Amino acid sequence: MATKKLYRSDTNKVIGGVCGGIAEYFDIDPVLVRVIAAILSMTGTGIMAYLIAWIMIPKKK
């Protein structure tokens, strides 16, 4: 059994690859993750969460 790891996507990215990486990890459409991130960014929480995830999630090798 292979373990899944969360990485920032290098092929499916717009800014940092965070939303694309999350979508690949959960095997869902990246547009859905981006819409959720956009809605959260309107509250201010999403921007900070995205920046933290950008720093903490490693880039795919």
C-alpha positions in Angstrom: 0.0 0.0 0.0 1.5 3.3 -1.1 1.1 6.3 1.2 -0.2 9.5 -0.3 1.7 12.7 0.4 0.6 16.2 0.0 2.7 18.3 -2.4 2.2 21.6 -4.2 1.4 20.8 -7.8 3.9 21.8 -10.4 1.6 21.0 -13.4 -1.8 22.2 -12.1 -1.0 25.6 -10.6 -2.1 29.2 -10.9 0.0 30.9 -8.2 1.8 28.5 -5.9 0.3 25.1 -6.7 -1.4 24.8 -3.3 -4.9 24.4 -4.6 -3.8 22.0 -7.3 -1.9 19.9 -4.9 -4.8 19.7 -2.5 -7.0 18.7 -5.4 -4.6 16.0 -6.5 -4.3 14.6 -3.0 -8.1 14.3 -2.5 -8.6 13.4 -6.2 -11.2 16.2 -6.8 -11.5 19.0 -9.4 -9.0 21.8 -8.7 -11.6 24.4 -9.7 -13.7 23.3 -6.7 -10.7 23.8 -4.4 -9.9 27.2 -6.0 -13.6 28.4 -5.6 -13.5 27.4 -1.9 -10.2 29.2 -1.5 -11.6 32.3 -3.2 -14.6 32.3 -0.9 -12.4 31.9 2.2 -10.1 34.7 1.0 -13.0 37.1 1.2 -13.1 36.6 4.9 -9.3 37.1 5.3 -8.8 33.6 6.6 -8.2 32.1 3.2 -5.3 34.4 2.4 -3.5 33.6 5.5 -4.2 29.9 5.2 -3.0 29.9 1.6 0.3 31.6 2.5 0.9 29.2 5.4 0.2 26.3 3.1 2.5 27.7 0.5 5.3 27.8 3.0 4.6 24.4 4.7 3.6 22.1 1.8 6.7 21.0 -0.1 7.0 21.3 -3.9 6.7 18.0 -5.8 10.2 16.8 -6.9 
